[in-house]
Amino acid sequence: MSSLIAAVAVFTAFIAPPAYAYVDPGTASIAIQAIIGAIAAGGIFFRHKISLITQFFRRKARDRPEPGEQSDGR
């Protein structure tokens, strides 16, 4: 019985009535621009976060005196 329900669900998912609508060619270019913009913004966002993390660890390593160095007491 469940296989029949699954078959009917798959069948109805792929059968759609015709849509009598017009999609302007400019709509596709706007969608592509939005996708490219989202990818670029995501890349910049993550690059900034990774930069903050690496600066945090580099700063910690730089603050520690090297073995054999004298600290200035700060």
C-alpha positions in Angstrom: 0.0 0.0 0.0 2.8 2.4 0.9 4.5 1.8 -2.4 1.3 2.7 -4.2 1.1 6.0 -2.3 4.8 6.7 -3.1 4.2 5.9 -6.8 1.2 8.3 -6.9 3.2 11.0 -5.1 6.0 10.7 -7.6 3.7 10.7 -10.5 1.8 13.8 -9.4 5.0 15.6 -8.6 6.2 15.3 -12.2 2.9 16.0 -13.9 2.0 19.7 -14.0 -0.6 21.5 -16.0 0.6 23.9 -18.6 1.4 27.4 -17.3 0.1 30.0 -19.7 2.6 32.6 -18.6 5.4 34.6 -20.1 8.8 34.9 -18.5 10.8 37.8 -19.7 14.4 37.0 -20.8 15.6 39.8 -18.5 14.3 37.8 -15.5 16.9 35.1 -16.1 19.8 37.7 -16.2 18.5 39.2 -12.9 18.4 35.8 -11.3 22.0 35.0 -12.5 23.2 38.4 -11.2 21.6 37.7 -7.8 23.3 34.3 -7.6 26.7 35.6 -8.6 26.3 38.5 -6.1 25.4 36.1 -3.3 28.4 33.9 -4.1 30.7 37.0 -4.1 29.3 38.3 -0.9 29.6 34.9 0.8 33.2 34.6 -0.3 34.1 38.1 1.1 32.3 37.3 4.3 34.1 34.0 4.9 37.5 35.5 3.8 37.0 38.2 6.4 36.1 35.7 9.2 39.1 33.5 8.3 41.3 36.6 8.4 40.1 37.5 11.9 40.8 34.0 13.1 44.3 33.9 11.7 45.1 37.4 13.1 43.9 36.3 16.5 46.4 33.4 16.6 49.2 35.4 15.0 48.8 38.1 17.6 48.9 35.5 20.4 52.1 34.0 19.0 53.8 37.4 18.6 53.0 38.5 22.2 54.9 35.6 23.7 58.6 36.1 24.1 60.9 33.8 22.3 63.0 31.4 24.4 66.1 33.2 25.6 64.6 36.6 25.2 64.1 38.9 28.1 60.7 40.3 28.6 60.3 44.0 29.5 58.0 43.3 32.4 54.8 44.4 30.9 
